[in-house]
Amino acid sequence: MVWDPILLPNKPWRQPRIPTLGTACRHFREGRRMSREVACKTFGVATSWLFQIEMQNKMPSIEVLDQIIKGYNLDSAQARHLQQLRVPSETLESSHDLRHRVTTNAAQMAHLRDLEDLGVLGAYVDPMASILACNNLFRTAMPGVEDEDMGSYPVWLFSPQAKEVVVEWPREADHGVAATKGALGRYRDARQSQDLLRHLRNNKEYRNRWAANITISYGRDTNDLLRLRDPVTKVVTPYAFSHSPQSRSVLLYVGFPKNDATHRLS
């Protein structure tokens, strides 16, 4: 990533925090390197009105929000983020309750074993990417992912262990920040959101990437392979990950190895 000095985390609204529509609008505007005056001329909103929106003193109408989205030329994920911040936070059961529900579900646990028999990484996660249950292949490919305080993929991704096995770590770290921003916006009142930020907000690399990038992500393209290095053999295996909802609060993540691209690093 090329760091943009205009977006380094030297201001409170650029630091990792539970997002609001106002802070997100300000971050997008600054990411487009636009002053309020220029932005208001672009989409026809009074400067004072935009200031009130960014200070979270006013909530824009749907029509005004659409003008902001078009004026900043936001993509579909960024637009979705603002739209979710305009409505109340979605509720989310605690990771403890969800973990208990999954681990006591014989069919779901058997499915993880079946995936392992097929050589496929499998994990049940909540929408904040907290690990609820996973198979041994998943544990081996991402050593320590269940050892963190909250069993969280984003927390693990910014750990020293992850840097040893995630081959394209800077790119994956950027994707991880973009994904957590999307999840935090949708479930901003959930306990998991507070716990996630408590673990990550003091991580310098996470803070810098949060400030310097305005990308938002909701999921992963199966063509965007995650390359993991075996910590013992040093063999790198690309995985195509996909996810499917199992219930309102539980998703199944599966990683299919692309063995034809597997290679050993020198």
N, C-alpha and C positions, 0 to 999 in steps of 0.2 A: 504494500500500500504506500502511496505517496501522501505524506502527511500534509494536510492543508492547515497552515498556521491560523487561519481564521476560525477553524473549528477545534483547536486544541482545548482540552478541558480546564480552562482557566475561569470559567463562569459557571454559576450553580446550575443553570438550565442545560448545560452541556455535559453534566456529570450523571452517572448512572442513578436513576431514581424512578419511582413509579411515574409513568408518563401521564401527562394531561394533554388535552387538545391544544391548550395554549403553548406549552413547552414544545410540543411536536411541531406546531405551525412555525414557531420561531426557529427551531432547528432546521426545518426544511427551507425556510427563507434564507437563512444564513448559508446553508449548503448550496443554494443557488446564487450566493453572493449578491443578494439584492437588499437594498435599504428598504425601510418601510415605505418611503415615499415612492420609490420605483415600483415596489410590489403593488401598492394601492392604485397607481396609474395603470398597471398591467391588467388588474381584474376589477377595477372600478369600485373600490371600497374606500371610505374615508380613512385617512391615516389614524385619526383618533380611535376609530372603530377597530382597526387592526391591532392597535396598541392594547385596547381593552381585551380583545380576544387572546392575545399573547400573554397578558397578565392574568388570564383566567377570571376576569371580571365580567366578561360577556360570553354567552354561548351563541355561535352563529347559527342562523337558520340553515336548513338543508341547501337552499339556493345559494347562500353566501359561501357555504363550505364547498359546493361544487365549483364556484368561481375561483376559490383559493386553489383547489386541486388542479383546475385547468391552468390557472395563472402560473403555478409552479411546475407545470408539466410533470405531475407525479404519475408514477406507474400504478398498476392495479393494486399491488401490495401496499404501497404508501397511501393510496386513496382509502383502501380498506382499513388501514390503521387509524386514519383520522375519523372515518365513519364510526368505528368501534369506540373511539374516545368520546364521541358525541353522545353516546347512549350509556346507560348504566352498565357497570361491570357485570360480567357473567359470574355466576356462583361456581365454586369448585370444591368438591369434598376433599378432606384432608388426605395427604399421601398415606398416612397410617391406615385410614379406613379403606382406601382403595387398594393398598398393598395386601391387607388382610383378605379383602374380597377376592383378589386375583389368586393369591397363593392357596386359598382354600377351595378354589374352583378346580375340580379334578380334570375337567375337560380342557381348560385353558393351560394347565400345567402339562398335561399330556401332549398338547399341541406344540409346546416348546420343545419337548423331547423328540417329537416327530420331525420337527424342523432340524434339530441337531442330527438326527439319523440321515437326513438328506444333505448334510453339510452346510446348512443355512443358519446364520446368526439370527437369533430371535429374542425380543424383549417386549414386555408390556410396559408402557409408560403412561404418565398422565400428560395433559396438554402443556405442562411446564417442563416436560422431558425428565421428570423424576422417574427413576427406575423402580418399577413395582415388582417385577420378576424377570429373570432372563435365563437363557440356557448356558451351558458351560462354554460353548463356542463363543458366545458373546463376551463372557467373562475373560476368556483367554485372549481374544482379539483386542479387548480394551481393559487391560489389567488395572485393577483399582477402581473401576467405575462404580462398584458397590461399596467400596471402602470409605468413600468420603462421608462426611457427617450426615448428608441428606440423600445419598445415593442418587446423584443428579448428573446427567450427561453434560450440561453446560459447565457445572462446577469442575467436573473431571477434565473437561477440555482445556481448562486453564491451569491444570496441575502439571508438575514436572513429569509425571508418568505419561501423560498424554503427549507431551512433546517428544518423548522417546519413540512413540509408536505411530503417531499421525504424521505421515510423510510431508504433506503440503500444509503444515500447521498454520502459517499466517493466513492462508486463504480460508482454511477451515475455521480459524478463530473469527474472522470477519463474518463468515456465514453464521457462526454460533451467536454472535452479538445481534445480528439482524433477526435471527429467529427468536431470541429472548425478548427483543423489543416488541415483536408482534404478539408474543404470548403475554407479556406484561400489560400491554394495552388492553387485551381482551379480558384478562383475569386480574385486573389491578387491585381488587379488594381481597383477593385470596391470600391465605396465609403462606402458600407456596411462593407467591411473588415477593413478600417481605423476606422470607428465608433465602430466596435466591439472591436478592440484592445484598443481603447481609453478608453472604459468602463472597460475592464478586465485586462489590463496589470499591474495595480497597486494593484490588488487583490492578497494578499500573497498566498492564497491557490491555486488560478489559476496559479500563477507563478511557485510554487513548483511542481505542477502536470504537467505543461508543460515541465519543465526541467527533471523531474524524469521518464518520460514515453515516449517511442518511438512508442507507438501504434497509428495507424491511423484508422479512421472509416468512412465508407460511408453508413450510414443507420443503422438500428437496426433489429436484428433477432426477429421475432414475438414471438419466444419462450422465449426471454429475457424480462421478465415482469417488468414493471415500477410500483412500489408499492407506492401509495399515501395515506396519512393519512388525513382524513377529520378534519379540524381544530376545528370544533365544537363537532362532535360526537366521534372523535378519532377512528373511524372505518377505517381500512386499506383495500383498494381495489387494487388488482393487475390488471393492464391493459396490454393488448397485443396491441402494436402500430404497425401500418404499414403506408406506404405512397405511393402515386401514383402521377405521374406528370400530371398536368392539362394543362400546357403549358411549354414552354422552361424555364420560370422563376418562375413558381408557382407550388407548390406541395400541395396536400391534405393529412394531417395527421389525422388519425382516431385511437381512443383508445377504444378497446372493453373490458368492465369489465369482469373479471373472477369471477362471484359471488360465485361460489362454494368454492373459496379460501378466501373469505372475512371473516375477523375476527376483534374482538375488542381487542385493547391492554389494558392490565391492568394498 
